[in-house]
Amino acid sequence: MPLDRRRFLLQSGSAAAVVALFGQGCAAPAAGKADAGVLGFTGVPASLRDGVAIPPEYEWQLLYPWGTPTGIAGRMPAFATDASNSADDQAVQAGMHHDGMHFFALDASGDRGLLVMNHEYTDEQLLHADGARQWTPEKVRKSLHAMGVSVIEIRRTPEGWRQVLPSPFARRVHGNTPMRIAGPAAGTPLMRTAANPAGDAVFGTFANCAMGVTPWGTYLTCEENFHGYFGGPKEAASRMTAAQRRYGTVPGSQWVEYWRFDERFDLSRHPNEAHRFGWVVEIDPFDPAATPIKRTALGRKRQESATCTVAKDGRLVVYMGDDSRFEYIYKFVSRDKVRPGTDAAARAANRHLLDDGTLHVARYDAGGRGRWLELTHGRGGLDAAGGFADQAEVLVHARLAGDVVGGTKMDRPEWIAVHPQSGEVYVTLTNNSQRGDAGKPGTDAANPRANNLFGGILRWREDGGDAASTGFAWDHFALAGDPAQPGSGARYPAAEADMFGAPDGLHFDQGGLLWIQTDMSGQVIGKPPYTSLGNNQMLCADPASGRIKRFLTGPNGCEITGCVVTPDRRTLFVNIQHPGEARDDGDSKHNSAWPDGTVPGSARPRSATLAIRRRDGGIVGT
C-alpha cells in the first residue's frame, strides 16, 4: 500500500515482452498441454461499480469479515455495529484489513482446513465508536489487537464453506502477543531494551502484509510498514541516526499516537524497540500454544513477501521484497537441507533452517542478466570500516547493507511467486512516482520508466534452474498501465491481455496459473490517468501463452489482496481490504458500506474474505 495513502487515512481519521525474455537466455516455461478451458471464463470488464463482480460462471460467499469471532471457545463476542467492542473483544475477533492468506488442509480431501490470514493495519475512525480524535490507552490496545494474524477453521459443506465455531485451532496473534526473537541478531545490543535486557523476546507483530509458507507447514507473516507506529516528541528527531531515518523511525512522523500511552513506542526513550520489528515471523498454525518466532537471519526491512522454495540440493530458499520506493529484492539460502514432511516432527526438525544461512540482495544488470550479492559481515565492504560491527548489524540494517554492496533500487517490490513447474520467479513492482525526480535515482534496465505510475511484473530464472544460484536471467513480464495513454510505456506479454495498474498481490496455483491483484490508491481510482482501469481488481494470467484476463473487480476504495487456491483447485479465497477508503478530494467519508450496506454511510465497511467457486464445481481459472 502506498505510504502517502495510509498516512492520509490515519491522519484524517478516515479511512516486455515474452520474446525478449527468451532472447536473453531465460528458457520459456514448458507450455505442455494446458487445460483446454484455461482462462475460458467470461472476462469481467473494468468497472467503478461499488460491489464485487466475477464471471457469471462463478459464485462467491462471504467469510470472516472484520469483527467476526475467531472461534476461541468461551470467547466469541459478536461484532458491534457501532464499534463499541472492547480491546479484549477485538483480541478474539477478526482483525481489520485482511491481507496475505493461506489454506492449510486438515484432511486428505481438503474439505477441512485452517485459513490463516494477515490483518495489515487499522482505520482508527472505523475501529472506535468515537473515532480517533482523542487517544486513550484502551484505544491503543484495541488498535494493536486489530492487527496481526488470524487462524480460523473452515469446512466445506453442500451449501459452501463455513467457519467452525468454536475450534481448537482458532487463534489470534496480534500486537501484544508474546514472541521469541531468534537468529543472529537475537540477544545482540541493537535488540536489547529496558523491558527485555536479553534482547530475545518481544510483544507483538503488526503491519502484517504479504506472507509465505514453509515446506514443513508453518506460516510466515511479514511486518511491513511498522515504522508508522513508533513516535515521540518532534524535538527528539534531531537525535536520530542515519539508519533510523532510513527506516522511517523518526519521532514526530508517526501515524498514530501509541507512544503517548504505551512507553515502548516512544523512540526518544526506547529507540531499540523499533529494531524488533520489520521481520519475518514464523507461526505454527496447528498449535495455538506455540510461541511465534521472529527470524532475524532473513533481514529487517519493510518486509513484503517470504516466498519459499527448495534448491536442487535440498536447502531452503526464501525470496523477499522491501515495499518502499528505491528499496531492494532479497534472497535467503539456508545452511542446511529441508527435512521432508509437514507433521509435528518435521516442523520441529526444520525450524532451525530459518536461523542459519546467507542473505543476498539482487542486482539487475543491463542485458537481462543479474547477480545475487551476499550480505555477510566481513565481505563486500560490510565491516567495521563500513559501519557494520557484526552480522547482527548487517541484518538489522539490511537496507544499508544493500547500499554498500550495490543492489538495484527497485520500484516498490512487493509479492513474489514461484512458478510450480518452471521455477521462474515473478515479483510485482507496484509503482514509483519519484523515479527520475531531482535528487532521486533515475531509470535503469529493471526500472525503465520515470514517474512510474502503474508499476509492472518482473520475472527471472535462476541459472541452472537452481534457486540457490547466484546468477539469473531476467525480463519484464508486463509493464502495467493503459497502452492508449500517451507515453505510458505499457507493454503486455500478449495481445489478449487485459490492462491493469499497481500490481501488488501475486499467487501461482498448482496448475501454473498466475493470479494478479492490484492496489491503486483510493486517491487516484477513477481519475486520470487511471480512469480506464476502474476499481482495483484481480486478473488471471497464463504465462505459457502470455494471456491475461480480468476475473474480479472490487467495491469502491478497496484493495484486492491475499489469494490462495485449495489443493483441488475448486475454491479460490481472496481478500477485500479496506472497502470504502476515502479519496483525497476534501471528503473524508467512506465511499462504500460493503459488505453490510448498499449506500455509503449506512454501515461500517468491513474487510472480508471471499470464497469463490465455479457453479458447476470445476477448476477455478477455467
C-alpha positions in Angstrom: 0.0 0.0 0.0 1.4 3.5 -0.9 2.6 5.2 2.2 1.0 8.6 1.4 -2.4 6.9 1.2 -2.0 5.2 4.6 -0.7 8.4 6.2 -3.8 10.3 4.7 -6.1 7.7 6.2 -4.6 7.7 9.7 -4.1 11.5 10.0 -7.5 12.4 8.6 -9.3 9.8 10.7 -10.9 8.1 7.6 -10.3 5.7 6.4 8.1 -6.7 -22.3 7.5 -9.0 -23.9 7.9 -12.8 -23.6 10.1 -12.9 -26.6 12.6 -10.5 -25.1 13.0 -12.8 -22.0 13.7 -15.9 -24.0 16.1 -14.0 -26.2 18.1 -13.1 -23.1 18.8 -16.7 -22.2 15.8 -17.4 -20.0 14.2 -20.6 -21.0 10.5 -20.5 -21.8 8.2 -22.2 -19.3 7.1 -25.6 -20.7 3.8 -25.0 -22.3 2.8 -28.6 -22.1 -0.8 -29.3 -22.8 -2.7 -26.7 -20.9 -6.3 -27.4 -19.9 -8.5 -26.6 -22.9 -10.5 -24.3 -20.7 -7.6 -22.3 -19.3 -8.9 -18.7 -18.9 -12.1 -19.9 -20.5 -14.2 -17.9 -18.1 -16.1 -14.8 -19.2 -13.8 -11.8 -18.6 -15.1 -9.1 -16.3 -14.9 -5.5 -17.6 -13.1 -2.7 -15.7 -15.7 -1.0 -13.5 -16.2 1.7 -10.9 -19.3 -0.1 -9.5 -19.4 -0.3 -5.7 -19.6 -4.1 -5.4 -17.9 -7.4 -6.2 -18.1 -8.6 -9.9 -17.0 -12.0 -11.0 -17.7 -14.1 -14.1 -21.3 -15.4 -14.4 -20.0 -18.9 -14.3 -18.8 -18.4 -10.8 -20.3 -17.6 -7.4 -18.9 -16.1 -4.2 -19.7 -16.2 -0.5 -18.5 -14.1 2.4 -16.3 -15.3 5.2 -14.9 -13.8 8.3 -15.4 -10.0 8.0 -13.7 -7.7 10.5 -15.2 -8.3 14.0 -16.3 -11.9 13.4 -15.5 -14.2 16.4 -12.3 -16.1 15.6 -13.7 -19.2 17.3 -11.9 -19.4 20.6 -14.1 -21.5 23.0 -15.8 -19.3 25.6 -14.6 -16.1 24.0 -16.8 -15.3 21.0 -18.1 -11.8 21.3 -20.3 -10.7 18.4 -19.4 -7.7 16.2 -20.9 -4.4 17.5 -22.0 -2.4 14.5 -21.4 0.8 16.5 -17.7 -0.2 17.1 -18.3 -0.5 20.8 -16.4 -3.8 21.1 -13.7 -3.5 23.7 -10.0 -4.1 23.2 -10.4 -7.5 24.9 -13.2 -8.3 22.4 -11.0 -7.3 19.4 -8.3 -9.7 20.6 -10.5 -12.7 19.8 -12.2 -11.3 16.7 -11.2 -10.9 13.1 -8.8 -8.0 12.7 -9.0 -5.2 10.2 -7.7 -5.0 6.7 -7.3 -8.7 5.7 -4.2 -9.3 3.6 -1.9 -12.2 2.9 -3.5 -15.6 3.4 -3.0 -19.4 3.1 -5.2 -22.5 3.3 -3.7 -25.5 5.3 -5.7 -28.7 4.7 -6.7 -30.7 7.8 -7.6 -33.9 5.9 -6.8 -35.6 2.6 -10.0 -34.4 0.9 -9.3 -30.8 1.7 -12.8 -30.4 3.0 -11.5 -29.2 6.3 -8.7 -26.7 6.7 -7.2 -23.8 8.5 -7.5 -20.4 6.8 -4.6 -18.2 8.1 -4.6 -14.5 7.2 -2.8 -11.3 8.0 -4.5 -8.1 9.2 -2.3 -5.3 7.9 -3.3 -2.0 9.6 -6.2 -0.1 11.2 -8.7 2.6 10.2 -9.0 4.3 13.6 -12.1 6.2 12.5 -14.0 2.9 11.9 -12.4 1.0 14.8 -13.5 3.2 17.6 -17.1 4.3 18.5 -16.0 8.0 18.8 -13.3 7.9 16.1 -9.6 8.8 16.6 -9.7 12.4 17.7 -8.9 11.5 21.3 -6.5 8.7 22.0 -6.6 6.6 25.2 -4.8 3.5 26.5 -7.8 1.4 25.6 -7.8 2.6 22.0 -4.1 1.8 21.7 -4.8 -1.7 22.9 -7.7 -2.2 20.6 -5.7 -0.9 17.7 -2.9 -3.3 18.4 -5.3 -6.2 18.7 -6.9 -5.3 15.3 -3.7 -6.1 13.5 -1.6 -9.3 13.3 -2.8 -12.8 12.2 -6.0 -14.9 12.4 -6.1 -18.7 12.4 -9.7 -20.0 11.7 -11.0 -23.4 11.0 -13.4 -23.8 8.0 -15.1 -26.7 6.4 -16.8 -27.3 3.0 -20.5 -28.2 3.1 -23.1 -28.7 0.4 -24.0 -25.0 1.0 -20.4 -23.8 0.7 -17.6 -23.0 3.1 -18.5 -22.4 6.8 -16.4 -21.3 9.7 -16.1 -23.9 12.6 -17.2 -22.2 15.8 -15.6 -22.9 18.3 -12.5 -24.6 17.0 -9.5 -26.0 18.9 -7.2 -24.4 16.3 -8.7 -20.9 16.5 -6.2 -18.2 17.4 -5.5 -14.5 17.1 -1.9 -13.3 17.1 -1.7 -9.5 17.5 0.4 -6.5 18.6 0.5 -7.7 22.2 1.2 -11.4 21.7 4.4 -12.7 23.3 7.0 -13.7 20.8 10.5 -15.1 20.7 13.4 -13.5 18.7 15.8 -16.0 17.1 18.7 -16.0 14.7 22.0 -14.0 14.5 20.5 -10.7 15.8 18.8 -12.2 18.8 20.4 -11.0 22.1 22.7 -8.5 20.4 22.9 -4.9 21.6 20.6 -3.4 19.0 17.8 -5.8 20.1 18.0 -5.1 23.9 15.6 -2.9 25.7 14.9 -1.9 29.3 11.9 -4.3 29.3 13.9 -7.1 27.7 17.6 -6.7 28.5 18.3 -10.2 27.0 17.1 -9.0 23.6 15.4 -12.3 22.9 11.7 -11.6 23.4 9.1 -9.0 22.2 5.4 -8.3 22.4 3.6 -8.4 19.1 3.6 -8.3 15.4 1.7 -5.7 13.3 1.6 -4.1 9.9 1.3 -7.7 8.5 1.1 -7.6 4.8 2.3 -10.4 2.5 3.2 -13.9 3.7 4.9 -17.2 2.9 4.5 -20.9 3.7 7.4 -23.2 4.6 7.8 -26.7 3.2 7.2 -28.0 6.7 3.8 -26.4 7.0 4.3 -23.2 9.0 3.1 -19.7 8.2 5.4 -16.8 7.7 3.9 -13.3 8.3 5.7 -10.2 7.1 6.0 -7.0 9.1 5.8 -4.2 6.5 5.1 -0.6 7.5 5.9 -1.0 11.2 7.7 2.4 11.3 4.5 4.5 11.4 3.5 3.1 14.8 6.6 4.4 16.5 6.8 8.1 17.5 7.8 10.6 20.1 8.2 14.3 20.6 9.3 16.1 17.5 12.3 17.8 19.2 13.8 14.3 19.6 14.1 13.9 15.8 17.4 15.6 15.6 19.0 12.9 17.7 18.0 10.1 15.4 20.8 8.2 13.4 21.0 7.9 9.7 19.9 4.2 10.0 16.8 5.3 11.9 16.0 7.9 9.3 16.4 5.3 6.5 13.8 3.1 8.2 11.5 6.0 8.9 11.5 5.6 12.7 11.7 9.3 13.5 9.9 11.0 16.3 7.2 13.3 15.1 6.5 11.4 11.9 4.2 8.7 13.4 0.8 7.9 12.1 -0.8 7.1 15.4 -0.2 8.3 19.0 0.7 5.0 20.6 3.9 6.5 22.2 1.8 8.7 24.5 0.1 5.7 26.1 2.5 2.8 25.6 6.0 3.7 26.5 7.7 1.1 24.3 6.6 3.1 21.2 8.5 6.2 22.3 11.6 6.4 20.2 13.1 9.0 22.4 13.1 6.6 25.3 13.4 3.2 23.7 15.0 3.5 20.3 15.9 -0.2 20.1 12.2 -1.3 20.3 11.8 -0.4 16.6 14.7 -2.8 15.7 12.5 -5.6 16.9 10.0 -5.1 14.1 10.3 -5.4 10.3 11.0 -9.1 10.4 9.5 -12.3 9.1 7.6 -14.1 11.9 7.0 -17.8 11.9 3.7 -19.2 13.3 2.7 -22.8 13.7 -1.0 -22.8 12.7 -1.6 -26.2 14.0 -0.5 -25.4 17.6 -2.4 -22.5 19.2 0.1 -22.6 22.2 3.2 -22.3 20.1 5.2 -19.1 20.5 5.6 -17.1 17.3 9.3 -16.6 16.3 10.9 -13.6 14.6 13.6 -14.9 12.3 16.3 -12.3 12.1 18.6 -14.2 9.6 16.1 -13.1 6.9 16.9 -9.4 7.5 15.0 -6.4 8.7 13.1 -4.2 6.2 9.5 -3.1 5.4 9.0 -6.8 4.9 7.0 -7.8 1.9 6.6 -11.5 1.0 8.6 -14.5 2.2 8.1 -16.9 -0.6 9.7 -20.3 -0.1 11.1 -22.9 -2.5 13.7 -25.6 -2.3 17.1 -25.6 -4.1 18.3 -28.6 -6.0 20.5 -29.7 -3.1 17.5 -29.6 -0.7 18.3 -26.3 1.0 15.5 -23.7 1.7 15.3 -20.6 -0.4 13.2 -17.6 0.7 12.5 -14.6 -1.7 11.6 -11.3 -0.1 10.8 -7.7 -1.1 11.1 -4.4 0.7 8.0 -2.4 -0.2 9.3 1.2 -0.4 10.5 3.3 -3.2 14.1 2.6 -4.3 14.4 -0.5 -2.0 15.6 -4.0 -2.7 14.7 -7.6 -3.5 16.3 -10.2 -1.3 17.0 -14.0 -1.2 17.9 -16.1 1.8 19.5 -19.5 1.3 19.6 -21.8 4.3 22.8 -23.5 5.5 21.1 -26.9 6.0 18.7 -29.0 4.0 15.0 -29.3 4.4 13.7 -32.5 6.1 10.6 -33.6 4.1 7.2 -33.7 5.8 4.6 -31.4 7.3 3.9 -33.3 10.6 4.8 -32.0 14.0 8.2 -33.9 13.9 9.1 -32.3 10.6 8.0 -28.8 11.8 10.2 -29.2 14.9 13.2 -30.6 12.9 13.1 -27.8 10.3 12.6 -24.6 12.3 16.3 -24.0 12.8 16.7 -23.6 9.0 15.5 -20.0 9.2 18.2 -19.1 11.7 21.3 -20.2 9.8 22.0 -19.2 6.2 23.1 -16.5 3.8 21.1 -13.4 2.9 21.6 -11.8 -0.5 20.3 -8.7 -2.4 19.6 -8.6 -6.1 21.4 -6.6 -8.7 19.7 -6.4 -12.1 22.2 -5.6 -14.8 21.5 -4.3 -18.4 21.2 -7.1 -21.0 18.9 -9.2 -18.9 21.4 -10.7 -16.5 21.6 -10.4 -12.7 23.5 -11.4 -9.6 22.7 -12.2 -6.0 25.1 -10.2 -3.8 26.0 -11.7 -0.4 25.2 -9.8 2.7 27.7 -11.3 5.0 29.8 -9.4 7.6 33.4 -9.1 6.5 32.7 -9.3 2.8 31.9 -6.7 0.2 32.6 -3.7 2.5 30.3 -5.0 5.2 32.8 -4.5 8.0 33.5 -2.1 10.9 35.0 0.4 8.5 31.8 0.3 6.5 29.7 0.8 9.7 28.8 -2.8 10.5 30.3 -4.2 13.7 29.0 -7.7 13.2 26.4 -9.8 11.3 23.7 -8.6 13.6 24.1 -5.0 12.4 24.1 -6.2 8.7 20.7 -7.9 9.3 19.1 -5.1 11.5 20.2 -2.6 8.9 19.8 -4.7 5.8 18.8 -1.7 3.7 22.2 0.0 4.4 24.0 -3.3 3.7 22.2 -3.4 0.3 23.5 0.1 -0.4 27.1 -0.9 0.3 27.2 -4.0 -1.9 25.3 -2.3 -4.8 21.8 -3.8 -5.0 19.4 -2.4 -7.6 17.0 0.1 -6.2 13.5 -1.0 -7.3 10.1 0.5 -7.8 8.5 -0.9 -4.6 9.0 -4.7 -4.8 6.0 -6.5 -3.3 4.7 -10.0 -3.6 6.9 -12.8 -5.1 5.6 -16.0 -6.6 7.5 -19.1 -8.0 6.1 -21.0 -11.0 5.3 -24.5 -9.7 6.7 -26.2 -12.9 9.4 -24.0 -14.4 10.7 -22.5 -11.2 10.6 -19.0 -12.7 10.2 -16.2 -10.1 7.8 -13.3 -10.6 7.7 -10.1 -8.5 5.2 -7.2 -8.6 6.7 -3.7 -8.7 3.8 -1.6 -7.7 4.8 1.9 -8.8 7.3 4.7 -8.1 6.1 8.2 -8.9 9.5 9.6 -7.7 11.7 7.7 -10.2 13.8 10.2 -12.0 12.9 13.2 -9.8 15.6 15.6 -8.8 17.9 14.0 -6.3 16.3 10.6 -6.8 17.7 7.6 -8.7 17.0 7.7 -12.4 15.8 4.9 -14.7 17.7 1.7 -15.2 17.2 -1.6 -17.1 15.0 -3.1 -14.4 13.1 0.1 -13.7 12.8 1.7 -17.1 10.1 4.3 -16.6 10.4 7.7 -14.9 7.4 8.8 -12.9 6.3 5.1 -12.9 2.6 5.5 -12.0 1.5 2.0 -13.0 4.2 -0.5 -12.0 4.7 -3.9 -13.5 5.7 -7.5 -13.1 9.4 -8.6 -13.4 10.5 -12.2 -13.6 13.7 -14.1 -13.6 15.0 -17.7 -13.9 17.9 -18.8 -11.7 20.9 -20.2 -13.6 20.7 -23.9 -14.0 17.1 -23.8 -12.7 18.6 -23.9 -9.2 17.1 -21.5 -6.7 20.4 -21.4 -4.8 22.3 -20.0 -7.8 24.0 -16.6 -7.6 23.2 -15.6 -11.2 20.0 -15.3 -13.2 18.3 -14.1 -16.4 15.5 -11.6 -16.1 13.0 -9.6 -18.0 9.7 -7.7 -17.6 6.6 -10.0 -17.8 4.4 -6.9 -18.0 4.8 -3.1 -17.8 1.3 -2.1 -16.5 -0.9 0.8 -17.4 -3.2 1.8 -20.3 -1.4 1.5 -23.6 -3.7 4.1 -25.0 -2.3 6.8 -22.7 0.4 8.8 -24.5 3.8 8.0 -23.0 2.5 5.3 -20.7 5.1 2.7 -21.8 2.7 0.0 -21.0 3.5 -3.4 -22.5 1.8 -6.8 -22.0 3.1 -10.3 -23.0 0.3 -10.9 -25.5 -2.4 -9.1 -27.5 -5.0 -10.9 -25.4 -4.1 -9.2 -22.1 -6.5 -7.1 -20.0 -4.8 -4.0 -18.7 -4.2 -3.2 -15.0 -2.3 -0.8 -12.8 -0.4 -1.0 -9.5 0.1 -4.8 -9.3 0.5 -6.0 -5.7 -0.7 -9.5 -4.7 0.7 -12.4 -6.7 -0.1 -16.1 -6.4 0.6 -19.2 -8.5 -1.9 -22.1 -8.2 -0.8 -25.7 -8.6 -1.7 -25.6 -12.3 0.6 -22.8 -13.1 -2.0 -20.0 -13.4 -0.8 -16.7 -12.1 -3.3 -14.6 -10.1 -2.6 -10.9 -10.1 -4.1 -8.4 -7.7 -4.0 -4.6 -7.8 -3.7 -1.8 -5.3 -4.3 1.6 -6.8 -4.7 4.2 -4.1 -8.2 5.3 -3.3 -6.9 8.8 -4.0 -6.4 8.1 -7.7 -9.1 5.5 -8.6 -11.4 6.8 -11.3 -9.2 9.8 -12.0 -6.9 10.5 -15.0 -4.7 8.7 -16.0 -6.2 5.8 -14.1 -9.8 6.3 -15.3 -9.9 3.4 -17.7 -8.6 0.9 -15.1 -11.7 1.1 -12.9 -11.6 -0.1 -9.3 -9.0 -2.5 -8.0 -9.2 -6.0 -9.5 -7.8 -9.5 -9.7 -6.7 -11.0 -13.0 -5.6 -14.5 -14.1 -2.6 -14.9 -16.3 -1.4 -17.9 -18.3 2.4 -17.4 -18.5 2.7 -20.1 -21.2 0.7 -18.0 -23.7 1.0 -14.6 -22.1 -2.8 -14.1 -22.0 -4.2 -12.1 -19.0 -7.9 -11.9 -18.3 -9.7 -9.9 -15.6 -11.5 -12.2 -13.2 -12.8 -9.9 -10.4 -13.4 -6.2 -9.6 -14.0 -4.9 -6.1 -16.0 -2.4 -4.2 -15.2 1.3 -4.1 -11.9 2.2 -2.4 -10.8 -1.4 -1.7 -7.6 -3.2 -2.4 -7.7 -6.8 -3.7 -5.1 -8.8 -1.8 -4.4 -12.2 -0.3 -5.1 -15.1 -2.6 -4.9 -18.9 -2.2 -6.4 -21.8 -4.2 -7.4 -25.0 -2.4 -5.3 -28.1 -3.3 -8.1 -29.5 -5.5 -8.3 -26.1 -7.3 -12.0 -25.9 -6.8 -12.1 -22.9 -4.5 -10.3 -19.6 -4.6 -10.0 -17.5 -1.4 -9.4 -13.8 -1.9 -9.5 -10.8 0.5 -11.3 -7.5 0.0 -9.3 -5.0 2.0 -10.4 -1.5 3.3 -13.6 -1.1 1.2 -14.7 2.5 1.2 -11.3 4.1 1.5 -11.9 7.8 1.0 -10.5 9.7 -1.9 -8.4 12.8 -1.2 -10.9 15.2 -2.6 -11.8 17.1 0.6 -14.4 14.4 1.7 -13.1 12.1 4.4 -16.2 9.9 4.4 -16.0 6.3 3.3 -17.4 5.8 -0.2 -18.7 2.3 0.4 -20.6 0.4 3.1 -19.6 -3.1 1.7 -20.5 -5.8 2.6 -23.3 -4.9 5.1 -24.8 -1.9 3.4 -25.6 -0.7 -0.1 -25.3 3.1 0.5 -22.2 4.7 1.8 -22.8 5.7 5.4 -25.4 3.0 6.0 -22.9 0.6 7.6 -19.3 0.5 8.6 -17.3 -1.0 5.7 -15.5 -4.2 6.7 -12.7 -6.1 5.2 -13.6 -9.7 4.5 -12.7 -12.9 2.7 -14.4 -14.2 -0.4 -14.7 -18.0 -1.2 -15.2 -18.2 -5.0 -16.2 -21.4 -6.8 -17.4 -22.3 -10.3 -21.1 -23.0 -10.2 -20.5 -26.4 -11.8 -17.8 -27.4 -9.3 -15.0 -27.1 -11.9 -11.4 -25.8 -11.6 -11.1 -22.1 -10.9 -9.4 -20.1 -13.7 -11.2 -22.2 -16.4 
